[in-house]
Amino acid sequence: MIPAALLLLTLAVGLLAMRRTRTAADYFVAGRRLGPVRAGLAVAASAFSGFVFLGGPGLTGQIGFGSLFIVLPAGFTAALLVRTVGRRLVLIAEASGAETLPQALRFRFGGRTPAALSAGVILLGSVIYLGVQLAALARAAATAFPGLDLTAALLAGLFLLLAYSLAGGMVASVNTDVLQGIVMAVAATAAFAWALSSAGGLAGLAATVAPERLDPLGVLDPGTAFGFLLLFSVGVLGQPHMLHKFLMLRSPEALRAMPAVIAGAQGLSLLVWIGLGAAALTHAGRLDLAHPDDAALAILSLPEAPAMLAGLVSAAVLAAILSTSDAFLNLGAAVLVRDLPAALGRRTPSLEGLRAARGASVLVGLAALGIAGAHLAGGGMIVWLGTMGFAVFAVGLAPALTLGLSWERVGGRAVALAIVLGLAALFLLEAVPGLVAGPPAAAALGIGFAALLLGALLFPSGPLPEPVRLSLRL
């Protein structure tokens, strides 16, 4: 009942947003009308997805509390994001009118190459990350309806997403993000309280779970654990679904309150990872799981779990998936109809209207459907596919956005070198396991930063136009 009510309310928001979506600017940046609370909740909601609500508890059940090294950075990344890259993007948007990250990078570095490469990164990462959400939605539907085929669940999930996202674009996305962010925070808090109580508190948890699972590292080796900590600390500065919200702010004044809003919403939402992860460890012997990602919802189907809580968490899972999915649909569509054509010198005004944007969103959704189908067929865990999507964004964009938006010496050739070498390293290290200790993505992120620094030394930027210099120094 609760998930159905949330779904109907979400669809209603999307349809109402259609009336306020009249231009491409409305579709892609919500008309630049966001204040700190709406923007902060939108950033938090789009950051947390099926990766957190399904993947997190499932991973904790597999490796223990070492999984928390992925989410520990949330304690400080909200302020880091807002005070560094977010602030620069707001200033660049004011100076240039940029509505997408590739447009902001073209304003900063000039030329087409940085914009084209960053657009390619965003398109690739969006398809992978959207595939994560569709796979999570299919897993959740199959758990709720045991007779439902995963293929049917995938197709239904894509139709559901397109139904409300295409109607209102970013207007719908932001408005539903606010609603979904609140649902996620409330459900996560309630799930954490119940899970800890059902385990008998901390003492009960310690008495029933193997000590190595409760160790701060879990079953991870130190290199892997701290590699995840590094990746998810610095990599957040390259996540376009979060950064895009800064291009929608109506004023730089909104930046003051955003760290508190983002950190508060994220902190509450992460309780579901900790709480249901602890429950997955406590009740491991009672759960008959077809797949580790089923753990979160399987725990709530236990006889002692309150029906109201199960409905609330199911609604939060749906909210988490939808809040992230519509952001990636819009980002991918913007790349196809705006960023890539402009970067390649083939900008066509007829492709920048609402009809073209909605058509491009469908193409992105279909590509993600293929990723999700292949992932489910291979039996992989949601959290690892999600980490790959996160890594593509982190390696491809974090060096350019972190250093390039604050250091005048960084030029377009240095950015191009960092993107190409960083992504090449990522795919090579992922394809050949064992070349480095720890997560390959963390090593590739380091290579990307090293390439940017080398490029800045070898190919320093020339004199910058005055608007660019001001946006970097304020």
Protein Blocks (a to p, Z undefined) as FASTA:
>chain_A
ZZmmmmmmmmmmmmmmmmmmmbfklmmnnooaacfklmmmmmmmmmpcfklmmmmmmmmm
mnojmlmmmmmmmmmmmmmmmmmmmmmmmmmmmmnopabfklmmmmmngpjklmmmmmmm
mmmmmmmmmmmmmmmmmmmmmmmmmmbcfklmmmmmmmmmmmmmmmnmmmlmmmmmmmmm
mmmmmmmmmmmmmmmmmnopjklmmmmpcfklmpmnlmacfklmmmmmmmmmmmmmmcmk
lmmmmmmpfbfklmmmmmmmmmmmmmmmmmmmmmmmmmmmmmmmmpccfbfklmmmmmmm
pfklcfklmmmmmmmmmmmmmmmmmmmmmmmmmmmmmmmmmmnopacfklmmmklmmmmm
mmmmmmmmmmmmmmmmnopafklmmmmmmmmmmmmmmmmmmmmmmpmklcfklmmmmmmm
mmmmmmmmmmmghkagcjfklmmmmmmmmmmmmmmmmmccddddfklmmmmmZZ
